C-alpha cells in the first residue's frame, strides 16, 4: 500500500517551490507556482509493490530518469512509467522520493536538486540522506 492515497498532488520543496514539467518530455525543474493548470500537478498512483508512479497531469508523462539510475542522473518526463519509493520524513505528508531496490553503487538514490547552479533549478538523483529534511518533498493534495 502506498504511503499517500492515490490522487493529484503538488510536490513542493521548502519556500513553495514546486516540481514543474513545462513540456511533456522536458527536464523537471523547480519553480514557484506558475498558474498554468497541470504543469505542477502530479497524479500519484500506488502500485501493488508499495511503490508509486508520478504522472504529470497536463502532459500525461511520468517523472523518470533515462536508462539505469545513476548518481546525478537528470529527472525528466517520459511516456514510460517509473516506480518510486516514498520514505516518510519528519513532517506529515513529507517524503524522500527514492529509487526502489537500492542501494546503487553503495548509496540509495533520491530525487533532489541537481548540483548544476542554473535557473530554473533542475532535478537529479542524489545520495539519500534521511536526516536531511531539505531533501524531503511535501505532497500537497489537490481536490
Steps between C-alpha positions, in 0.01 A plus 500: 500500500635844404580748781266761347153445355471492122419847375633828363773684691733794472846383607689781673836582651530761772419858395204387285712379209311232303612217270407631155487340156478771231502260202395130482855355488692798637734502797314543829568836666417671828293819470263713708131452408460576127121521485507264197245221563664160532868599454557461875236236576591133526280191506635264766402139432581224749636170364457150642866499613446804727676743265330778303506651153497879463325625183473863390135604469541736204737298282405146618870407518671339798776633723803287412868485409673360191607135489652372827505712815836670552635768729417849361265351235259776389124463561257544210159414362450174307216289362651202688385475864777470759441380858609714796514409869373761748684502835318690774695808615466689830199712399152369407445449123874549448705229334836414355433389139738207449600262219364162621720194524818690600769551604671575170880528513475488880240776544126534469408763243231760565328776306675826589636820350770460237846633583476721189463859619272624221151647483254347517647237734503150346426177687736202513567178689717573805617284795218454749552660842190421709620747767507791252152653506595728209504185284137418589198597288161616627202338327209750490171333408287673233126432477 
